[in-house]
Amino acid sequence: MDPPGRGMNEREFDAFYSGSVGRLTGQLYAMTGGFAESQDVVQEGVRPCLGAADRAGWEWRA
């Protein structure tokens, strides 16, 4: 799956995120030792991939 970019629509981004979040969270859990912290790091890492208009709504869905 291609990484998110400026041309990605919401459906494509959701598919990318859904397919990646588990692996990323698991890898970061191994590094941080905390599940909540690993989730936060994933969200902060993915946030720049979103358009400014989508950011507020996505935080509640993620």
C-alpha positions as CSV (number, residue, x, y, z in Angstrom):
1,M,0.0,0.0,0.0
2,D,1.3,3.4,-0.9
3,P,2.0,5.9,1.9
4,P,-0.5,8.8,2.3
5,G,0.1,11.9,0.4
6,R,-1.5,15.2,-0.6
7,G,-3.7,13.5,-3.3
8,M,-5.2,10.9,-1.0
9,N,-8.9,11.1,-0.2
10,E,-10.4,10.3,3.1
11,R,-11.4,6.7,2.2
12,E,-7.9,5.9,0.9
13,F,-6.3,7.4,4.0
14,D,-8.6,5.4,6.3
15,A,-7.6,2.3,4.5
16,F,-3.9,3.1,4.8
17,Y,-4.3,4.0,8.5
18,S,-6.4,0.8,9.3
19,G,-3.8,-1.3,7.5
20,S,-0.8,0.3,9.4
21,V,-1.9,1.2,12.9
22,G,-1.6,-2.2,14.4
23,R,1.9,-2.8,13.2
24,L,3.1,0.7,14.1
25,T,1.5,0.6,17.5
26,G,3.1,-2.8,18.2
27,Q,6.5,-1.7,17.2
28,L,6.3,1.5,19.2
29,Y,5.0,-0.4,22.2
30,A,8.2,-2.5,22.1
31,M,10.2,0.8,22.1
32,T,8.2,2.8,24.7
33,G,6.8,0.0,27.0
34,G,3.5,1.8,27.1
35,F,0.4,1.1,25.0
36,A,-1.1,4.6,25.4
37,E,2.2,6.3,24.6
38,S,2.6,4.1,21.5
39,Q,-0.8,5.1,20.3
40,D,0.0,8.8,20.8
41,V,3.2,8.5,18.9
42,V,1.4,6.8,15.9
43,Q,-1.2,9.5,15.9
44,E,1.4,12.3,16.0
45,G,3.4,10.6,13.2
46,V,0.4,10.3,11.0
47,R,-1.2,13.7,11.7
48,P,1.1,15.6,9.2
49,C,-0.3,13.4,6.4
50,L,-3.7,14.8,6.8
51,G,-5.0,18.0,5.3
52,A,-5.6,20.9,7.8
53,A,-9.4,20.6,7.4
54,D,-9.4,16.9,8.3
55,R,-7.2,17.1,11.4
56,A,-9.8,17.9,14.1
57,G,-12.3,15.3,12.9
58,W,-9.7,12.6,12.5
59,E,-8.5,12.8,16.0
60,W,-11.9,11.7,17.3
61,R,-12.1,8.8,14.8
62,A,-8.6,7.4,15.5
